[in-house]
């Protein structure tokens, strides 16, 4: 089944840590399901061009969530029929409640939006009886027709043991609609969420509903994700979340404030894998690493679009209430290459370069741990740069509890009016121990930054003509900053292991 990418996968700007298709356009992750030792990633895909248009479901598989193999297209658009294949989910129908399984094996069921040439959006299903290798359309699609709703899409479905139903959350303009079914085919509407929470002009998309343990307690809480475009904290598209409870009849949020999954501009439409909990107590999320302000313009060829790294979610009690945290999955350590470069107990009162000999690798994980005592008012600047006057600047401002990013001089090939040049910022939220740390994972054309326990997250693209091979760390607007340690861990390319 595995069909590796066409090598060398070394084009300018090509991600080496993040999944991207060999050619053409990709956006939202779809149909993420784990079955029989394989993680399946489906995604919005245009096989004919590197701009958004004729949407199919592309397909990739992995055994470890890190190394990915691109597969043949899974679901093909039907321009003369129900339409294009928009976003949705996939799951294992363990009980064969749909009746679509064969030979005593549970079928995989894909539930997705068909969108016609005229823009009518309905919900349909497809099924696979060979572990996701091939798919057949259900004969009586759609299973949920449209009732004159313009934006009516992106179903996510899970089995709810308490109510003994399949539950679907579905985006409809600026609300999330809830449906239930016994068999994945016959659906009934029962609840709307969101009217009082819609605070901007953005359309809601790609909902996800799941339960998480509250870290350090025996409590469980439900989390509802909703992506919206526009309206993000740094412009364009982004994803917010709600913490609350679900009783089988409705979802009820515990808070009214706006909470963001990721404060960076380049993480959208993220949803979680289905059926992972059959094997572990993990909730793993993946997002599309771009922003609708400039997604069709980024200077990549012959592909356009990449995914974030998979992230493991948790709920953490804080002074601000229960907050959703995310960290890179531990499997990232599969990419560790060689010994890390470690510097301990540093008192910075002037700029210091790292590493002190040689150049930075192209791919690395950087961890900066700041000493807890006397942190108030401290400000730290990280500057990634090269000799061609290209750079990225991160200002870590503990006085304002904020990290700020400037990518103006890392915007090769982009127009100034596309929104890419906006000054970017995210909050810093300390761990319960009061310690401050920054983890930054650098790829060829993207960065993912995590503060503290993953409570402040910042994902961003950048584009340079030459490798950013130097790192400078310095205090700014203050006399000195004490660092517990700095660790630079080189990483290897995910494609290196997918050559055969």
N, C-alpha and C positions, 0 to 999 in steps of 0.2 A: 504493500500500500504506500509506503514512504517513497516520495519522489523528491530528491533534494533540489535546492535552488540551482539555477545555472550560475556557475562561478564565472568571474572571480568575486562578484559582489564587492567591488572595490571602487565604485564610481564616487566622484566628489559628493560629499554630504551623506553617503550611504550609512545608515545606522549599523553598528557592529554589535550592539548589546540589545537592541530592540527589534522586534519582528517588523519587517516591511515586505511587501510582495515584490517578486522579481521585476514586474513591469506594471505600469498603469496605476489607476486611482484606487485608493482604499480609504474608507472612513470607519464608521461605528463598528466596534466588536459586536458580534451577534452569536446566538446559539451556543454559548460556551457551556460544555457539558463534559463530565468525566465518566468514562465507561471502560471497563475491562483493561485498566492500566494505561489508558490513553486520554490525554487532555485534548479536546477538540476546540479549536477556535475558528468560527465562521466570521465573516466580516463583509461589510458593504464594499462591493467591488465593481468597477467598470472595466471589462476586459478589452475595450476598444480604444481607450484614451486615458490620459492622466489628468482629466478634470471630471468632476461629478456629472453623471448623466445616467446611462443605462444600467441600473442597479441589479446585480446578481448577488449571490452569496459565494464569496471566495471561501477557501478552506485551508487550514493548516493544522498539523498535529504535533504533539510533543509527549514525551514520557516523563519530563521533569520540569515543564513550564519555562525552561530557559532556551533549549535548543529546539528549533522549529523546522518542520518539513512542510513545504507548500504542496498541496494536493490539487487534483482537478476541481473545477468549479462544482459546487454542490447543488445549488438551486439556480436555475436559469430564468431570466425574465420572460414574460409573456406579453409583449407589447400589443398583440392582437387579441389577447384574452383578458384576464383579470389585471394584468399590468406588471410593473416592476416589483422586484423583491426587496422590500424595505426591511427595517430592523425587526428583531424578535428574539426568541429564545429557543433552546432545545432542552430536552429532559429525557430521562429513562422512564418509560412506562412500566415499572416493575411488575405491576399486577395485570398488565395487558388490559387495562380498563377501556382502552379504545377499541379493542378487538382487532387491531391492525398487526399484531405480532404473529409469528409463524414458528412452528416446530418447538413450541414451549419456551422460546426465548423472548425476553422483553424487547419491544421495538424502541428505537429512538424516535422521538416525536419532535419536529420543528414547528413552532408556532410563530407566525410572522405576518407582516402587513403586505398585502398586495395593493399597489397604487397605480391606477390606470392613467392613460394619457390625459384624460380630462381631470385628473386629480382626485378621483373618488377612491377613498382608502377603506379597505375591508380587511378582516383577519382570516387567515387561511392556515392550513396545516399540511405538512408533508411527513413522510415516515421512512425509516430505514430498517431493514432486517438483516443487514450485514455489518453491524457495528459502525455505521456512519460512512461506509465507503461509497454507497450509491443511495439515491433518494427517489421516492415516488410521490407525486402530488395526490392528495386525497381527492376522490372523484367528485365529491359534493361541496367543494369550496365555493363561496366562503362559509366559514362556520359562524362568523359574526358579521352581519351586513352593516352598512353605514346608514345612520339616520340623520343625514344632512349636517354632519359635523366636518368642518374643513380639515382640521388636523386631528387624526383619529388613528393612532399608530403605536408601534413599539411594544407589543405585549411581552410581559414576563410572568411566568407561571410556576407555581410550586404546589406541592401537596401539603395540606394543612390537616394534621392528624386530629386535632381537637374537633373540627367541624366535619371531618371525613369528606372533604371536597378538594378538588383542584381549585386554586385561587389564581385569578389573573389580575394584574394591575396593568392599566392601559392609559397612555397619555391622550388627552382630548382637549385641545386648545390650552387652557390654563388650569385644568383639573386633572386628577388621576381617577379614572373609573375602575371600579372593582366588579369582577364577574366571578361566578362559581360554576363548577361542572363536576359531574360524576365520571365522565368518560372522555374528556378533552374534545368532544365534538359538539355536544349540546350545552350552550352557555346561557346563563341568566344574569342580568345586571342586578346589583344590590346596593351600591354605595358610591358616592362622590366625595373626594377629598380635595381641598385646596382653595376654594373660592376666597376665603379670608386671608390666605397666605400669598396670593399673587400680588406682588408689590411693584411690578415693572411690566414693560411691554413684551417681554420675552415669551415665546411659545414653549410649553413644557414638552419634554421628550424623554424617552428611554428610562422609565421608572423601574425600580427594583425594590422589593420588600423582603426582609429577612430578620431573623432573631439572632441576637448576640448575647453572650455572657457579659456581665459588668465586671471588669477586672477587679480582683480582690474581694469579691462578694459572691453570694449564691444567687444573686438577682439576675434576671434576664430582661432584656428590652428589645423592642422592635425598632428597626431603622428603615426609613423610606428614602430612597435616593430619587432625585428628579433633576434631569439636565434641562437647561433653558438657554435659549438663544434669541436675542441678546440679553444682557443684564449681568454678566459676570463681574467679579470684584475688580478685575483689571481690564475690563472691556471685552465685548464679544461674548462668546459662549463659555459656560462653566456649569458645574454641578453642585447643587445644594442638597442638604439632608435634613431629615426630621427624626427625632428620637421620641418614641411614644409606646403605645400598646395597641395590639390588634386582637380582637375578641371573636373573630369569625364573622362579625357583622359590620365592622368598620375599623378604621385606623384613627387614633386620637393622639395628636402631638402633645408633648409635655411642655413645649416652649413656643414662643411667638417670634423670637429673634431669628435672623437669617444666619444660617451656619453653612459654611462652604466645605466641600470635600477636599478641594485643592485650590489654593489662592493664585496659582500661576495661570497664565493664559492658555496653556497647551495641554489640558487634560479634559476631555469631553466624552459624554455618552458612556461613561464607565458603568459596567454591570458586573455581577459576580457569577462564578462558575456554579452550575447545578450539579448535584449528586456527589460533590466532593465529601459531604458529610456522611456518606455511606461508609467512608474509610477513615475519616479523621474529623476533628472538631475545628476545621479551618474554614474561614470565609475569605475567598481570594477574589480580588477585583482587578479588572484590566480596563484601560481607557484608550481612546483615540488621542494621539499626541499631535493635536493641531487646534486651530481656532478658525471659525467660519469667517472671521474678518479677512483672512489672507490665505486660507487653505488651498484655494485654487491657484495661488500665485507663487508658492514657495519654490525656490530655484533648484528643484531636483529632477533628475532624468536618468533612466526612463521610467521611474516610478514616482508616485506622490502619495505620501501618507505612511505613518508608522504607529505602533502601539507603545504605550508606556510599559515599564516593567510591571509584572504582576505584583500586587501588594496584598499583604495580609491585614485584615481589619480587626479592630478591637474597640470596645467602649471603655473610656477611662473617666473616673470621677475627678472633677476639678472644681476650683472655686467658681467657675463659670457654668457649672452643671455637668451633665454627662456629655462628653465630646467624643466624636468618632475619630479614631487615630488609624494611621496606616503606615506600615513599614515595608521596605522591600522584602520579598520572601527570602527565607534563609538559603534557598537554592542558588542565590546569587553567588555564594561561595564556590560553586562549581566553576566560576569564571576567574577565580583568584589565580594569578600567574606570578610565581616567584614570591620572594620574601617582601613583606611590607617595609616601607621606609618610616621609621618612628622617631619623633623628636619629643622629649618629655621635659616638663617643668621649664617653660619659657616665659620670660618677662620681656614683653615687647615694648620698647620705647622708640623704635625706629623701624623702617621697613626691613623685612627679612625675606630672602628668596628661598623657595623650596622646589625641588631638592637643592641642596647646597652645591652639588656637583652634577653636571650633565643636564638633561632636559626631562620634562615631564613626559610620561607615555601619553599616547592619544586617548587611551581608555583607562580610567582609574576611579576608585572610590576614595574620597577624602573625608576624614572624620576630624573635626576640631572640637575638643572638649575644653571649656573655659572653667577656671577655678571658681568655686562658689563664693568665697569671701569677698566682700567689697566690690561686687559686680555693678552696683547701681551707678549709672552714668557712663559705663564703659562702652566704647564704640570701636568696632573692629572692621577693617576693610580687607576683603579678599579680591585680588585682581589676577585674572587669567589673561595672558597677553602673548604677543609674539613681536618680532622685530619689524613687522610690516604695519605697525600701528593699529592692529586689530586687538580688541579687548572686550572682556566681560567684567563688570564690577559688581560685587556684592558688599553692601554695607550692613553690618550686623549691629543694630542700635539697641543696646539694652536699656537705655534711658527711655526710649519710646516703645520697647518690646516689639521691635519691627525689623524685618530684613527687607532691604531694597535692592533691586537689580536694575542695572543699566546695560542694555544690549545695543545701543545706538551704533557702536563701532563693531558690531558683529551681526550685520544685517545685509550682507552681500546679496545683490540681485533683487531687492524688494523696494517697492515704491514708498516714498515717505508718507503718503496719505492712506496707507492700508491698515493702520492701527498697530503695526509691529513696533513702532518707535515709542510707544507709551511708556512712561516711567512706571515700573512695576514694584509692588510691595506686598508683604504678607506678615501676619503676626508671628511673634515668637512666644510660645507657651512653655513654661518650664515643666519638667517632670515633678512628680510628687516630692522627690528628694531635694528639689530646688536647684538642681544642676542644669546647666545649659550646654547643649551640644548641637553641632551642625553636622549632618551627613550629606555629602554631595556626590552623586554618581554622574560622571561625565562620559558621554558618547561623542561621536564625531560631530553631530549637529544638534545635540539636546543635552539638557541638564535636568536632574531631579534632585531637589533639595528637601531634606526632612529636618525639622527642628525638634529638640527634646525627644519625647516618646512618639513622634510622628503626629503630633497634634497640629503642627503648622507645616504645610506641604506646599511646594512651589515647583511646578513643572514648566519648562520653557524651552522652546527651540532657539537656535542661533545659527547663523550662516557666515562662515569666514572662508577666505581663499587659501589661507595657510593655517597649519595646525597651531592651536594655542598651546605652546610648549613651555611656558614659564608661569610660575605662581609666585605672587608677592603677597605677604600678609603684614599688616601694619595697623597701629592705632590711628584713629582720626578724631579730631575734636576732643581729645583727652590726652593725658600725659603718658599713660602706659596701660597695658592689658596683660593679665597673667593667664597663661594657658596651661592646663593640665597636661595635654599632649596633642600632637598632630600626627595623624597616620595617613600615609598615602599607599594604597594597595593597588598595584597594576592589575588590570583585567584583560582577559583574552576575548577574542571575537566569538560570538555564538555560531558563526558560519563555519568555523574551523572544524567542528565536529559533524558537519552535515555534508561532507564531501562525497560520501558514498552510501 
